């Protein structure tokens, strides 16, 4: 299925990364999403950061409370969920309502809200019956609970949208620009601390100029056909007469916001003044004092004043081109006709090796243009300081720096060298080889998960957990490789005091407490980990996914759905008559760290 997967935060961790053209294959895994590494995230983070009070849900019946660094209970377990303390306040949830407690466990903000955001600059968003307001750290009203979305402009002024609030995702928005995504089709105005309108709702679209509470924001009133966006002040009056078709926010510490008028791109500073002339074909965000640009078939970087720092021939965009090869991790693309590899002449290793594309095949060339080796490949991942991955006759292999085929053979799958080792699979067996082509570990039938990090580092699952797979560990495992052929025992994936558990007698999923007792009976086709006191579960009798609380009851404030909510598959639409079954199939087939095949 040629689709793109995107994942909710903390839901899953990929076994293999997309940068490896021939990645490790994964066996089917249990229909639970989550991992031991993610379990009780807040508790683990609080310990790591040295918090004096640590939230934990490892009490009886998965009730949540707070302990000190020595494990002594300080705030008794009485909540369904508890957050870390920030500025002497912690967000908690109980009986379906949110409040905030102080360090003694007493409520500083009564648990009367349908949802609360965390405190930010001493303020929090509060939701009651589809209306939003702002409260302070003691629960005092700052903006009445009567709006559809709220975004802070300054300490005393806020952008506010018409009600009701539309919940667009699982998490509750902070007082920042992300709230804007939660008010589609609403008009916006400016409201003062206390609730009086400075400007009544009139703007059809808004966007903060920056996150630094400068009081400036972009607004569009819908009356301009070509140039819609204008920079506004706290009084709702334009800062200047400049109008733009497209605007972006200033990234922290950059004092530059990208703008576009017609087909020309430039940038303004934090006062809305044009400081980079609108002359570029495209500009990206400013970060670290520079922005990527494209202009007249060239591309590179500019500084904050628009001066060109680097310049090269423009490469095609990924959206309309096909990856043809890589040279030292830099991608090279075919032209739209697929007959020419663009930019190949400019990409060479320090020793002069480069690629040639002729008659639909790639050849590795030495500095003197001599083939090394004289073999045509369908794909080449040319590495400058390690053996290169190549594809030949639908098989994968490695070509050494001096042009030799490692191990004198090709494999079903191969992953790039990292730290002097590479993993391969062939005929269902897994192995690790060295840069001289020798087999350092295996071949063997691997019975546990492996992964490749974003930096290319290998990892493998052992009984004690996941470890980095380097030369030292490979040598250690080579002395007793049989342990890699034995299936690991099923581990509970703890999250907020509960762990998903598959019940062999019913072939269903439920949740157990730390004693191993089912507190939510096994009845689901698949489950997610608990987060914020709730978890997604697939109900076979309803043929729907619903959010449940820690008692296993369906949460009434979140709509059940036919399709699985855990993995977003772009450009894919489930068949209407098999929506539920198709979602279960996707979840069961998706790799997770910590899982083993069943």
C-alpha positions as CSV (number, residue, x, y, z in Angstrom):
1,X,0.0,0.0,0.0
2,X,1.8,3.1,-1.2
3,X,0.6,5.5,1.5
4,X,2.2,7.7,4.1
5,X,1.7,7.0,7.8
6,X,1.6,9.7,10.5
7,X,1.2,8.9,14.2
8,X,-0.3,10.6,17.2
9,X,2.3,11.7,19.8
10,X,3.4,8.9,22.1
11,X,1.3,6.3,20.2
12,X,4.0,4.3,18.5
13,X,7.7,4.1,17.7
14,X,8.8,3.0,14.3
15,X,11.0,-0.1,14.0
16,X,12.7,1.1,10.8
17,X,13.2,4.6,9.4
18,X,12.2,5.8,6.0
19,X,15.8,6.8,5.1
20,X,16.7,3.1,4.6
21,X,15.5,2.1,1.2
22,X,15.7,-1.6,2.2
23,X,14.6,-1.6,5.8
24,X,14.2,-4.4,8.3
25,X,11.0,-6.4,7.9
26,X,8.7,-6.8,10.9
27,X,6.6,-9.7,12.0
28,X,2.9,-9.0,12.8
29,X,2.5,-7.7,16.3
30,X,-0.2,-7.7,18.9
31,X,-3.0,-5.2,18.5
32,X,-1.8,-2.9,21.2
33,X,-0.2,0.5,20.5
34,X,2.3,1.8,22.9
35,X,5.6,0.8,24.5
36,X,7.3,0.3,27.8
37,X,9.5,3.3,27.0
38,X,6.3,5.5,26.7
39,X,4.6,4.0,29.8
40,X,3.9,6.5,32.6
41,X,5.6,9.2,30.6
42,X,4.9,12.0,33.1
43,X,6.2,10.0,36.0
44,X,9.4,9.1,34.1
45,X,9.9,12.7,33.0
46,X,9.3,14.0,36.5
47,X,12.0,11.7,37.8
48,X,14.4,12.7,35.1
49,X,13.9,16.4,35.7
50,X,14.3,16.0,39.4
51,X,10.8,17.1,40.4
52,X,10.1,17.3,44.1
53,X,6.6,15.8,43.6
54,X,6.2,13.0,41.1
55,X,2.8,12.1,39.6
56,X,2.2,8.4,39.5
57,X,-0.8,6.1,38.9
58,X,0.8,3.0,40.3
59,X,-1.7,2.8,43.2
60,X,-4.6,0.3,43.6
61,X,-7.2,0.5,40.9
62,X,-4.9,2.8,39.0
63,X,-5.7,5.8,41.1
64,X,-3.2,8.7,40.7
65,X,-1.4,10.6,43.4
66,X,2.0,12.1,44.1
67,X,5.2,10.7,45.7
68,X,8.5,12.2,46.6
69,X,11.9,11.2,45.1
70,X,12.2,8.4,47.7
71,X,8.8,6.9,46.8
72,X,6.9,8.2,49.9
73,X,3.3,9.1,49.2
74,X,2.9,12.8,49.7
75,X,-0.5,13.4,48.0
76,X,-2.9,10.5,48.4
77,X,-4.1,8.6,45.3
78,X,-7.5,10.2,44.5
79,X,-7.3,11.3,40.9
80,X,-7.9,9.6,37.5
81,X,-4.9,11.5,36.1
82,X,-2.4,14.0,37.4
83,X,0.1,16.2,35.6
84,X,3.5,17.5,36.7
85,X,3.7,20.5,39.0
86,X,4.4,23.9,37.3
87,X,4.6,27.0,39.4
88,X,3.2,25.2,42.4
89,X,0.2,24.0,40.5
90,X,-0.6,20.6,39.0
91,X,-3.5,19.8,36.6
92,X,-5.6,16.9,37.8
93,X,-8.7,15.0,36.6
94,X,-11.3,13.2,38.6
95,X,-14.9,12.1,38.0
96,X,-14.6,13.6,34.5
97,X,-13.8,17.1,35.6
98,X,-10.5,19.1,35.7
99,X,-9.0,21.3,38.4
100,X,-5.6,22.2,39.8
101,X,-4.0,21.4,43.1
102,X,-1.2,23.0,45.1
103,X,1.8,21.2,46.6
104,X,-0.2,20.2,49.7
105,X,-2.8,18.4,47.5
106,X,-5.5,21.0,48.2
107,X,-7.5,22.3,45.2
108,X,-6.4,25.7,44.2
109,X,-8.8,25.6,41.2
110,X,-11.9,23.6,41.9
111,X,-12.5,20.5,39.7
112,X,-15.5,22.0,37.8
113,X,-14.2,22.3,34.3
114,X,-14.8,20.0,31.3
115,X,-11.2,20.7,30.3
116,X,-8.3,22.9,31.4
117,X,-5.0,23.7,29.8
118,X,-1.7,23.9,31.7
119,X,-0.7,27.2,33.2
120,X,1.2,29.5,30.8
121,X,2.4,32.8,32.2
122,X,0.1,32.2,35.1
123,X,-3.1,31.7,33.0
124,X,-5.0,28.7,31.7
125,X,-7.8,28.0,29.2
126,X,-11.0,26.7,30.8
127,X,-13.8,24.8,29.0
128,X,-17.4,24.5,30.2
129,X,-20.2,23.2,28.0
130,X,-18.6,24.2,24.7
131,X,-17.5,27.6,25.8
132,X,-13.9,28.8,26.5
133,X,-12.6,31.3,29.0
134,X,-9.4,32.2,30.8
135,X,-8.7,31.8,34.5
136,X,-5.7,32.6,36.7
137,X,-3.7,30.2,39.0
138,X,-6.3,30.6,41.7
139,X,-9.3,30.0,39.5
140,X,-10.2,33.7,39.2
141,X,-11.9,34.7,36.0
142,X,-9.7,36.7,33.5
143,X,-11.9,36.2,30.5
144,X,-15.5,34.9,30.9
145,X,-16.2,31.4,29.7
146,X,-18.2,32.4,26.6
147,X,-15.9,32.1,23.5
148,X,-15.1,29.5,20.8
149,X,-11.3,29.9,20.9
150,X,-8.9,32.2,22.7
151,X,-5.3,33.2,21.8
152,X,-3.3,35.6,24.0
153,X,-1.9,38.7,22.4
154,X,-0.5,40.3,25.6
155,X,-1.0,39.9,29.3
156,X,-4.1,42.0,29.1
157,X,-5.6,41.3,25.6
158,X,-6.7,38.2,23.8
159,X,-8.0,37.2,20.4
160,X,-11.4,35.5,20.8
161,X,-13.5,33.6,18.3
162,X,-17.2,33.1,18.2
163,X,-18.6,30.1,20.1
164,X,-18.9,27.2,20.4
165,X,-15.5,25.6,20.9
166,X,-14.9,22.8,18.3
167,X,-12.7,20.0,19.7
168,X,-10.4,19.0,16.8
169,X,-8.1,16.5,18.6
170,X,-7.4,14.6,21.7
171,X,-5.4,17.3,23.5
172,X,-6.6,20.6,24.8
173,X,-5.0,23.7,23.4
174,X,-2.9,26.2,25.3
175,X,-3.2,30.0,25.1
176,X,-1.2,30.1,21.9
177,X,-1.6,30.1,18.1
178,X,-2.6,26.4,18.0
179,X,-6.0,27.5,19.3
180,X,-6.6,29.1,15.9
181,X,-6.9,25.7,14.3
182,X,-9.8,25.0,16.7
183,X,-12.1,27.7,15.3
184,X,-12.7,27.0,11.6
185,X,-15.2,29.3,10.0
186,X,-15.5,31.6,13.0
187,X,-15.0,35.4,13.2
188,X,-12.4,36.8,15.6
189,X,-12.3,39.9,17.8
190,X,-10.1,41.3,20.6
191,X,-11.2,41.0,24.2
192,X,-9.6,42.7,27.2
193,X,-8.8,41.2,30.6
194,X,-12.1,41.3,32.4
195,X,-14.2,40.5,29.3
196,X,-14.9,43.8,27.6
197,X,-14.5,43.9,23.8
198,X,-11.8,46.0,22.3
199,X,-12.8,45.0,18.8
200,X,-15.9,42.8,18.3
201,X,-15.6,39.7,16.1
202,X,-14.9,40.9,12.6
203,X,-11.8,39.2,11.3
204,X,-12.3,36.0,9.3
205,X,-8.8,34.7,9.8
206,X,-6.1,35.5,12.3
207,X,-2.5,34.4,13.1
208,X,0.0,35.7,15.7
209,X,3.0,37.5,14.4
210,X,5.1,35.8,17.1
211,X,4.8,34.0,20.4
212,X,6.5,36.8,22.3
213,X,3.2,38.6,23.3
214,X,4.1,41.7,21.2
215,X,0.4,42.4,20.7
216,X,0.7,42.3,16.9
217,X,-1.2,39.8,14.8
218,X,-2.0,39.0,11.2
219,X,-5.7,39.4,10.2
220,X,-7.7,38.9,7.1
221,X,-11.2,40.4,6.7
222,X,-12.1,38.6,3.4
223,X,-12.6,41.8,1.4
224,X,-9.4,41.7,-0.6
225,X,-9.4,39.2,-3.5
226,X,-5.6,39.1,-4.0
227,X,-3.9,40.5,-0.9
228,X,-5.8,39.5,2.2
229,X,-3.5,39.6,5.2
230,X,-2.6,42.7,7.1
231,X,-0.6,43.3,10.4
232,X,-2.8,44.6,13.2
233,X,-2.2,46.1,16.6
234,X,-4.0,45.6,19.9
235,X,-6.6,48.2,18.9
236,X,-7.4,46.3,15.7
237,X,-6.0,49.0,13.5
238,X,-3.5,48.2,10.8
239,X,0.1,48.8,11.6
240,X,0.8,49.9,8.0
241,X,-0.7,49.6,4.6
242,X,1.1,46.5,3.5
243,X,-1.2,43.7,2.3
244,X,0.0,40.1,1.6
245,X,-1.4,36.9,0.1
246,X,0.5,34.6,2.5
247,X,2.1,35.3,5.9
248,X,4.1,33.2,8.4
249,X,5.0,33.6,12.0
250,X,8.3,34.8,13.4
251,X,10.3,31.8,14.8
252,X,11.7,32.4,18.3
253,X,14.6,34.7,18.3
254,X,14.6,35.4,14.6
255,X,12.8,38.7,14.2
256,X,11.8,37.8,10.6
257,X,8.4,36.6,9.3
258,X,8.1,35.3,5.7
259,X,5.5,37.0,3.5
260,X,4.3,36.6,-0.1
261,X,2.5,39.0,-2.4
262,X,1.5,37.4,-5.7
263,X,4.4,35.1,-6.7
264,X,7.1,37.1,-4.9
265,X,8.4,36.2,-1.4
266,X,10.2,38.4,1.2
267,X,10.2,39.0,4.9
268,X,9.2,41.6,7.5
269,X,10.6,42.3,11.0
270,X,8.9,42.3,14.3
271,X,7.4,45.8,13.6
272,X,6.0,44.7,10.3
273,X,8.6,46.5,8.2
274,X,9.7,44.9,4.9
275,X,13.4,44.0,5.5
276,X,13.9,41.4,2.8
277,X,12.6,42.6,-0.6
278,X,9.7,40.6,-2.1
279,X,11.7,39.2,-5.1
280,X,12.3,35.5,-4.4
281,X,10.4,32.6,-6.0
282,X,10.2,31.0,-2.5
283,X,11.5,31.5,1.1
284,X,11.4,29.1,4.0
285,X,11.3,30.0,7.8
286,X,14.2,31.8,9.3
287,X,16.1,29.7,11.7
288,X,19.6,30.3,13.2
289,X,19.7,33.6,11.3
290,X,19.2,32.3,7.8
291,X,16.4,31.1,5.4
292,X,16.4,28.8,2.4
293,X,15.5,30.4,-0.9
294,X,14.8,29.7,-4.5
295,X,15.3,32.3,-7.3
296,X,15.5,31.9,-11.0
297,X,16.5,28.3,-11.0
298,X,19.0,28.7,-8.2
299,X,18.7,27.8,-4.5
300,X,20.6,28.3,-1.3
301,X,20.5,30.4,1.9
302,X,20.1,34.1,2.6
303,X,20.8,36.1,5.8
304,X,18.2,38.2,7.7
305,X,18.8,41.1,5.3
306,X,18.3,39.1,2.2
307,X,22.0,38.7,1.3
308,X,22.8,35.4,-0.4
309,X,25.0,33.2,1.7
310,X,25.1,30.1,-0.6
311,X,24.1,29.5,-4.2
312,X,23.6,26.3,-6.3
313,X,21.5,24.9,-9.1
314,X,18.0,24.2,-7.8
315,X,17.0,20.6,-7.2
316,X,13.5,19.4,-8.0
317,X,11.0,19.2,-5.2
318,X,10.2,15.8,-3.7
319,X,6.5,16.3,-4.5
320,X,6.9,16.1,-8.2
321,X,10.1,14.1,-8.6
322,X,11.2,10.5,-7.9
323,X,14.2,9.7,-5.7
324,X,16.9,8.2,-7.9
325,X,19.9,7.8,-5.6
326,X,21.8,9.3,-2.7
327,X,25.4,10.5,-2.4
328,X,26.6,10.7,1.2
329,X,22.9,11.0,2.3
330,X,22.1,13.8,-0.1
331,X,19.2,12.8,-2.3
332,X,19.4,13.0,-6.1
333,X,16.1,13.0,-8.1
334,X,15.1,12.0,-11.6
335,X,13.5,14.6,-13.9
336,X,9.8,14.2,-14.5
337,X,10.4,12.0,-17.5
338,X,12.6,9.7,-15.5
339,X,15.4,9.9,-18.1
340,X,18.0,12.1,-16.3
341,X,19.4,12.1,-12.8
342,X,19.6,15.7,-11.8
343,X,22.6,17.2,-10.0
344,X,24.6,14.0,-10.2
345,X,27.6,15.8,-11.7
346,X,27.9,18.1,-8.7
347,X,27.8,15.4,-6.1
348,X,31.0,13.6,-5.5
349,X,32.7,12.0,-2.5
350,X,36.0,13.5,-1.3
351,X,37.9,10.7,-3.1
352,X,36.2,11.6,-6.4
353,X,33.6,8.7,-6.6
354,X,30.4,9.7,-8.2
355,X,27.4,8.3,-10.1
356,X,26.5,8.0,-13.8
357,X,23.0,7.4,-15.0
358,X,22.6,5.8,-18.5
359,X,19.8,3.7,-20.1
360,X,17.9,3.4,-16.9
361,X,20.8,2.2,-14.7
362,X,23.3,3.7,-12.3
363,X,27.0,3.0,-12.2
364,X,29.5,4.0,-9.5
365,X,32.5,5.7,-11.0
366,X,35.9,6.4,-9.6
367,X,37.5,9.9,-9.8
368,X,38.9,9.0,-13.3
369,X,35.4,8.0,-14.5
370,X,36.3,4.3,-14.4
371,X,33.4,2.1,-13.3
372,X,34.0,0.7,-9.8
373,X,32.6,-1.9,-10.3
374,X,31.4,-2.2,-13.9
375,X,27.9,-3.3,-12.9
376,X,24.7,-1.5,-13.6
377,X,22.4,-1.0,-10.6
378,X,18.8,0.0,-10.2
379,X,19.5,2.0,-7.2
380,X,22.6,3.3,-5.3
381,X,23.0,4.8,-1.9
382,X,26.6,5.9,-2.3
383,X,28.4,6.3,1.0
384,X,31.7,8.1,1.1
385,X,33.2,6.5,4.2
386,X,31.6,3.1,4.3
387,X,30.3,0.4,1.9
388,X,27.4,1.6,-0.3
389,X,24.0,0.0,-0.6
390,X,23.1,-1.1,-4.2
391,X,20.1,-2.8,-5.8
392,X,20.8,-5.4,-8.5
393,X,18.2,-7.6,-10.1
394,X,15.8,-6.9,-7.2
395,X,18.3,-7.9,-4.6
396,X,20.4,-5.7,-2.3
397,X,24.1,-5.7,-1.6
398,X,27.1,-3.6,-0.6
399,X,29.9,-2.2,-2.7
400,X,33.1,-1.4,-0.8
401,X,35.0,1.8,-1.2
402,X,37.4,0.1,-3.5
403,X,34.6,-1.3,-5.7
404,X,34.2,-4.8,-4.4
405,X,31.0,-6.7,-3.7
406,X,30.9,-7.5,0.0
407,X,30.4,-11.1,0.9
408,X,30.4,-11.9,-2.8
409,X,26.6,-11.9,-2.8
410,X,23.3,-10.0,-2.7
411,X,20.5,-10.2,-0.1
412,X,16.8,-9.9,0.1
413,X,17.1,-6.8,2.3
414,X,20.0,-4.6,3.5
415,X,20.4,-1.6,5.8
416,X,23.1,1.0,5.7
417,X,26.4,0.7,7.6
418,X,26.6,2.4,11.0
419,X,29.5,2.1,13.4
420,X,31.1,-0.5,11.2
421,X,28.2,-2.9,11.0
422,X,25.1,-3.5,8.8
423,X,22.1,-5.8,9.1
424,X,20.8,-7.9,6.3
425,X,18.0,-10.4,5.8
426,X,18.0,-13.3,3.4
427,X,15.7,-16.3,3.0
428,X,13.9,-15.3,6.3
429,X,17.2,-15.2,8.3
430,X,18.8,-12.1,9.9
431,X,22.5,-11.3,10.2
432,X,25.0,-8.6,11.0
433,X,28.0,-8.2,8.7
434,X,31.2,-6.1,9.0
435,X,32.7,-3.7,6.5
436,X,34.9,-6.5,5.2
437,X,31.8,-8.6,4.3
438,X,32.3,-11.1,7.1
439,X,29.3,-12.4,9.1
440,X,29.7,-11.1,12.7
441,X,26.4,-12.4,14.0
442,X,24.0,-15.0,12.4
443,X,22.4,-15.8,10.0
444,X,19.6,-16.8,12.4
445,X,15.8,-16.6,12.7
446,X,15.4,-13.5,14.8
447,X,12.5,-13.6,17.3
448,X,12.5,-10.0,18.6
449,X,12.2,-6.5,17.5
450,X,15.0,-4.4,16.0
451,X,15.0,-0.7,15.0
452,X,17.1,1.9,13.3
453,X,17.2,5.4,14.9
454,X,16.9,8.6,13.0
455,X,20.7,8.9,13.1
456,X,21.1,5.4,11.6
457,X,22.0,3.7,14.9
458,X,20.9,0.1,15.3
459,X,19.0,-1.2,18.3
460,X,17.7,-4.6,19.4
461,X,15.3,-5.9,22.0
462,X,16.7,-8.1,24.8
463,X,15.0,-9.4,27.9
464,X,16.3,-6.3,29.9
465,X,14.9,-4.0,27.2
466,X,16.2,-2.3,24.1
467,X,19.9,-1.8,23.7
468,X,22.1,-0.1,21.1
469,X,23.4,-2.7,18.7
470,X,27.1,-1.8,18.2
471,X,30.2,-3.9,17.5
472,X,30.7,-4.7,21.2
473,X,27.2,-6.0,21.7
474,X,27.4,-7.9,18.4
475,X,30.5,-9.7,19.6
476,X,28.8,-10.5,23.0
477,X,25.7,-11.9,21.3
478,X,27.8,-13.9,18.8
479,X,29.0,-16.0,21.8
480,X,25.4,-17.1,22.5
481,X,23.2,-16.3,19.5
482,X,20.5,-18.7,20.6
483,X,19.0,-16.1,22.9
484,X,18.0,-14.1,19.8
485,X,15.9,-17.0,18.4
486,X,13.7,-17.4,21.5
487,X,10.6,-15.3,21.8
488,X,10.5,-12.8,24.6
489,X,7.8,-13.1,27.3
490,X,5.0,-10.6,26.8
491,X,5.7,-7.5,28.7
492,X,3.0,-5.3,30.2
493,X,3.0,-1.8,28.8
494,X,2.3,0.4,31.8
495,X,0.5,3.7,31.3
496,X,-1.0,5.7,34.1
497,X,-1.1,2.6,36.4
498,X,-2.7,0.2,33.9
499,X,-1.3,-2.1,31.3
500,X,-2.8,-3.6,28.2
501,X,-3.0,-7.4,28.4
502,X,-4.0,-9.9,25.8
503,X,-6.1,-12.7,27.2
504,X,-5.5,-16.0,25.4
505,X,-8.8,-17.6,26.6
506,X,-10.9,-14.9,25.0
507,X,-8.5,-13.6,22.4
508,X,-9.4,-10.1,23.5
509,X,-7.6,-7.2,25.1
510,X,-8.2,-5.7,28.5
511,X,-6.2,-3.8,31.2
512,X,-4.5,-5.1,34.3
513,X,-3.4,-3.3,37.5
514,X,0.1,-3.8,39.1
515,X,-1.2,-7.0,40.9
516,X,-1.8,-8.6,37.5
517,X,-5.6,-8.5,38.0
518,X,-7.9,-7.5,35.1
519,X,-9.6,-4.2,36.2
520,X,-11.0,-3.7,32.7
521,X,-12.2,-7.1,31.4
522,X,-10.7,-8.4,28.1
523,X,-13.3,-7.4,25.6
524,X,-11.6,-5.3,22.9
525,X,-10.1,-6.2,19.5
526,X,-7.3,-3.6,20.1
527,X,-6.4,-0.9,22.6
528,X,-4.2,2.1,23.0
529,X,-2.2,3.2,26.1
530,X,-3.9,5.4,28.7
531,X,-3.1,9.1,28.4
532,X,-4.8,11.8,30.5
533,X,-7.1,9.2,32.0
534,X,-8.4,7.9,28.7
535,X,-7.6,5.2,26.2
536,X,-8.9,4.2,22.8
537,X,-10.4,0.7,22.6
538,X,-12.0,-1.2,19.7
539,X,-15.4,-2.6,20.7
540,X,-16.2,-5.7,18.6
541,X,-19.9,-5.6,19.4
542,X,-20.3,-2.0,18.4
543,X,-17.7,-2.3,15.6
544,X,-16.4,1.1,16.7
545,X,-13.4,2.7,18.4
546,X,-14.4,4.6,21.6
547,X,-12.4,6.3,24.3
548,X,-12.8,4.7,27.7
549,X,-12.0,5.8,31.2
550,X,-10.2,3.7,33.8
551,X,-13.4,1.9,34.8
552,X,-13.8,0.8,31.2
553,X,-16.8,3.1,30.6
554,X,-17.1,4.9,27.2
555,X,-16.4,8.7,27.6
556,X,-19.4,10.6,26.5
557,X,-17.5,13.7,25.4
558,X,-15.5,12.0,22.6
559,X,-17.3,10.6,19.6
560,X,-16.9,6.9,18.8
561,X,-15.7,6.2,15.3
562,X,-15.7,3.3,12.8
563,X,-12.1,3.8,11.7
564,X,-9.1,3.4,14.0
565,X,-7.9,6.7,15.5
566,X,-4.3,5.8,16.2
567,X,-2.5,5.9,12.9
568,X,-3.2,8.5,10.2
569,X,-2.7,7.1,6.7
570,X,-2.5,10.0,4.2
571,X,-4.2,9.6,0.8
572,X,-6.0,6.5,2.0
573,X,-9.8,5.9,2.6
574,X,-11.1,2.8,4.2
575,X,-13.8,0.9,2.3
576,X,-17.2,1.9,3.8
577,X,-18.4,-1.7,4.3
578,X,-15.1,-2.8,6.0
579,X,-14.1,0.4,7.9
580,X,-13.8,-1.3,11.3
581,X,-12.1,-4.5,10.1
582,X,-9.7,-2.5,7.9
583,X,-8.7,-0.4,10.9
584,X,-8.0,-3.4,13.1
585,X,-5.9,-4.9,10.3
586,X,-3.8,-1.8,10.0
587,X,-3.2,-1.6,13.8
588,X,-2.3,-5.2,14.1
589,X,0.1,-4.9,11.3
590,X,1.9,-1.8,12.5
591,X,5.2,-2.2,14.2
592,X,5.8,-1.0,17.8
593,X,8.8,-1.0,20.1
594,X,8.5,-3.5,22.8
595,X,6.1,-5.9,21.0
596,X,6.6,-9.5,20.0
597,X,4.9,-11.5,17.4
598,X,1.9,-13.6,18.4
